[in-house]
């Protein structure tokens, strides 16, 4: 992975962990919504492409959340 991709994976996992601690039943929904609202479209496209390529390093909640993003608009 590139340095930028490593950072995106780390950030996605951190966000997912925070929501898992706050709202366990809604963690994937909340994480996905956070990515839609606060991540630049290029960041969302990069992380969705990473998931499509296997998603190395992504935790379960982050994977589920990223899988809910629209890959055509990464939104």
C-alpha positions as CSV (number, residue, x, y, z in Angstrom):
1,X,0.0,0.0,0.0
2,X,1.1,3.6,-0.6
3,X,1.6,5.9,2.3
4,X,-1.6,7.8,1.5
5,X,-3.6,4.6,1.3
6,X,-2.1,3.4,4.6
7,X,-3.4,6.7,6.2
8,X,-6.9,6.2,4.7
9,X,-7.1,2.7,6.0
10,X,-5.9,3.8,9.5
11,X,-8.4,6.7,9.6
12,X,-11.3,4.5,8.4
13,X,-10.5,2.0,11.1
14,X,-10.2,4.7,13.8
15,X,-13.6,6.2,12.8
16,X,-15.2,2.7,12.8
17,X,-13.7,2.0,16.3
18,X,-15.0,5.2,17.7
19,X,-18.5,4.6,16.4
20,X,-18.3,1.0,17.6
21,X,-17.6,2.3,21.1
22,X,-20.3,4.9,21.0
23,X,-23.1,3.2,19.0
24,X,-22.3,-0.5,18.5
25,X,-25.6,-1.3,16.8
26,X,-25.1,1.6,14.3
27,X,-21.4,1.6,13.9
28,X,-21.3,0.7,10.2
29,X,-24.1,3.2,9.3
30,X,-22.5,6.0,11.3
31,X,-19.0,5.3,9.9
32,X,-20.4,5.3,6.3
33,X,-22.3,8.5,6.9
34,X,-19.1,10.1,8.4
35,X,-17.1,9.1,5.3
36,X,-19.8,10.6,3.0
37,X,-20.0,13.9,4.9
38,X,-16.4,14.5,5.8
39,X,-14.1,12.7,3.3
40,X,-13.2,14.3,0.0
41,X,-14.6,12.4,-3.0
42,X,-11.0,11.4,-4.0
43,X,-10.5,9.8,-0.5
44,X,-13.8,7.9,-0.8
45,X,-12.9,6.7,-4.3
46,X,-9.5,5.5,-3.1
47,X,-10.8,3.6,-0.1
48,X,-13.7,2.0,-2.2
49,X,-11.2,0.9,-4.8
50,X,-9.0,-0.5,-2.0
51,X,-11.9,-2.5,-0.6
52,X,-12.7,-3.8,-4.1
53,X,-9.1,-4.9,-4.4
54,X,-9.3,-6.9,-1.2
55,X,-9.3,-4.2,1.5
56,X,-6.1,-5.2,3.2
57,X,-5.9,-3.8,6.7
58,X,-9.5,-2.8,7.0
59,X,-11.4,-3.9,10.1
60,X,-14.9,-5.5,9.8
61,X,-16.9,-2.4,10.6
62,X,-14.8,-0.2,8.2
63,X,-15.3,-2.8,5.5
64,X,-19.0,-2.9,5.9
65,X,-19.2,0.9,6.0
66,X,-17.1,1.4,2.9
67,X,-19.1,-1.3,1.2
68,X,-22.2,1.0,1.7
69,X,-20.6,3.8,-0.3
70,X,-21.7,4.3,-3.9
71,X,-18.6,3.2,-5.9
72,X,-19.6,5.2,-9.0
73,X,-19.7,8.5,-7.1
74,X,-17.9,7.3,-3.9
75,X,-20.7,9.2,-2.2
